[in-house]
Amino acid sequence: MYYLQLDPLLIIIAVVPALYLMVRVYKADRIEKEPIGYLVMLAVWGIVSTAVAVALETVGQYLIQPLGEGTLIYNIIMYFIVVGVSEEVSKYLLLKWRTWRSPNFNCTFDGLIYSVFVSLGFALWENIQYVIMYGFETAIVRAFTAIPGHASFAVFMGVWYGLAKRYDFMGETRKSRRCRRLAIIIPALFHGIYDFTATYTGLSLVFIAFIALMFFLAIRSVKSMSVHDKYIGTPMEEKELDNNLFNDL
């Protein structure tokens, strides 16, 4: 049961958490700030990616209907693959299409910023829809769970995406591809765990512990990637790169 509320205050409440996190990540870029217009464009493409996700999820839901809605196997496939993979793949496709060959993508940390802006564009639009349908209480809950959740998934995607770009510049094609795969797999896994534990009331404590750990890892990753950021093309020993990669997650 839901209803539509077009209260401007609700729209503001729905939008502010995503904008706040965008600003926080933008400020963490210590070497070279990205063009504001470019980042706004990425957020808009994040909104566009919601349409791709809806299409993939619709097909996925249709395919798993024979498993029986609400069963354990149905929910596992639903949240980890149909939702988690569909949404993260949708974000990644728009992210890579709009940034991989951009001249602005000249630092490792840029990959994280781009990922966050695409993902929060996705989350912002999704949040507006939820808040309009379900009201003020939903807006408050999602401000502390779903919005920072999408930001966390984006951080994990961006860490590996930025490293993939550096490896690509170094001519390490296989390592770059591996990082790009992990840029989808890791956030999709976190996304699946988030949705699955949020669904069952008996897992409430697990859900709270999980999101606390996830937020901690995401914040630490942003700080670490910011501190170790370098221009792509700056010499960096592979051992140092690999160490930073594992320390950030």
N, C-alpha and C positions, 0 to 999 in steps of 0.2 A: 504494500500500500504506500503510495507516495503522492505528492502534490507539488504543483509548480509555484515557486515564490520568486518574483522578479524584484524583490527589494534590493535597491542599490547597495545598501549596507552589507547585505549578504554577499553580493558580488565582490565588494571590496575585501571582505573577510576571506573569500575564496582565493583572491588573487595575491594578497599581501604576503603570505608565507613563501610562495614561490619567488616573488620579486626579492624578498629579503635574502633568501639563500643565493639567488643569482648575484646580488651585490656582494655578499660575503666571499663567494668564490672569485669574483672579479677582482676584489681587493687583494686576494692572496697571490695574484699574478705579479711577481716582484721584478721581473726582467723587462718586459715590454707589454704594455696594456693593449688588449685587442680593440679594434674599432667598435664603438658602440653600435653603429648601424649594422655591422656584420653580425654581432651577437643577437641583436633584435631579430634579424633575418633568420638566424638559427632557431630561435624560440618559435618563430612562426612556422618553420618547417617541422618543429616538434609537434605543433598543433596538427599539421597535415599528417604526421605519422600516426595520429590516432585513427584516422580513416583506414590506413593500411592494417593497423592492429585489429580493428573491428572486423574487417573482411576476413583476415586469417582466423580470428577467434570464432566467427560464424561458421566457417568451414570445419574447424576443429570440433566445435560442439556437435555439429551434425554427425561427424564421423564416429564420435564416442558415445552417441545416444544408446546404442545396443548394450553398453556396459551397465546401464541402469543409473540414472541420476541420483546422486547422494551416496552411492556405494564408495567404499574406500578406494578401490582401484580407479573408479571414475574420478574421484576428487584428486588423487595423485596425478593422473594424466591431465586433468583439467587445469590444475594450478601450476604444475611444473612445466608442462609442455604447451597446452592450448593457450594459457594466459602468459606464463613467464617467458617462454620462448617467443611467442607471437609479438608481445609488446617490446621485448628487448631487441629482437631482430628488426622490427619496424623502426625503432629509434636508430639502430646502428646503420641501416640502409640509407636513411636520410642523412645521418651524420657523415658517413663516408662519401656519399655522393656530393655533398656540399662543401666538404673541408679537405679531403685528402690531397688534392692538387692545388689548394689555395696557397698563394704566396704569403698569406698571413700565418700559415702553419709553420712557424720557424723555431719553435721551442717545444720541448717535451711536455711542459705543463699546459700548452695550448690544447692538446688533445683532451685533457681533463676538463678545461673550461668549455670547449665546444660540446662535449658530451653532456655536461651539466645543463647548458642552456637548451639543447635539444630536448633533454629529458624533462626539464622543468616546464618547457613549453607544452609538452605532452601532459604533464601533471596538472598544470594550471588549467588547461581546457577541461580535462577530466574532472577536476575539482569543482569548477563552475557548474558543470552538469549535475554532479552529486549534491552540491549545496542548494541549487535551485529546486531539486526534487525532494530533498530530505530536510532542509532547514538548518537552523543555527547550531544545534547540537552536533550535527554531522560536520559542520564547518570547523568547529573547535577540535573535535577528535582528529579529523584529517590533518589539521594544521600541525599536530604533534606526532602523527604516525605516517599517513600516506605520502604527504608532500616531502618530508625529510627522507622517507623510504625511497621514493623515486630519485631523490638527489643522491642517496647512498649508492643505489644501483648504478647511477651515472658516474659516480666517482670511480667505482671498480671498473666500469667500462673504459673510462677515460685514462686511467693509469696504464692499462694494457694497450690502448689505442695510441697514446703518445709514444710509448716504447716501440710499438710496431712501426711508427713513422721514423723513429731514429734508426732502428735496425734496417729499414728499407733504404734509408740514405747511405748506410754503411755497406750496402750490397748484400746484407744477410737476409736473403729472400725467405729462406725456410723459417728462420726465427721470427721474421716479421709476420708471416702467415700464422705461425703458432700463436703469436700475441694477439692477432686479430680474431682468431678463433676463441681465445680466452676472453677477449673483450665482449663476446656474446655469452659464452658458457657460464662465466662466473656471475655476472649480474642476473642472468636467467635463473641460476640456482638460488641465489639470495631471494629473488623475486618469488620463486616457487615456495620456498620455506616461509617467507612472510605471509603469503596468501593462505597457505595450508594451515599454519598455526593460528592465523586470525579467524579461520572458519569454525574451529571447534572450541566451544566454551571450556571444555576440559583442559585445553592447552593454553589457557589465558596466561598463566605464569611463565610458561615456555615462550609464549609470544612476547611478553614484556622483556624477559631476559634476552631473547634473540634480538629485538630491535635495539636494546641498550648496547649490546655488543656490536651490532652492525653500525650504529651511529658512531660509536667509539672508533671502530676501524676506519670508517669513512673520514672522520675528522683527522685522525692521525695520518691517513694517506694524503689528504690535501696538504697538511703541514709539511710532511716529508717530501712530497713531490715539489712543493714550492721551494723548499730549502735547497734541494738538489737539482733544481731546474737549470738547464743549459740550452744555448742555441743549438738547434739541429745542425750538424756540421762541425761543432766543436769537438775536438778529439776527446774520446773517452774510452778507457780500457774496457774490454768486454767483461772482465771480472768485476769491475766496479759497477757496470751497468746491471749485471745479473744480481749482485748483492743488493743494489737499491731496489730492484724489482721485487725481490722477496721480502725486503724490509718494509715495503710500502703496503703490503697486504697481510 
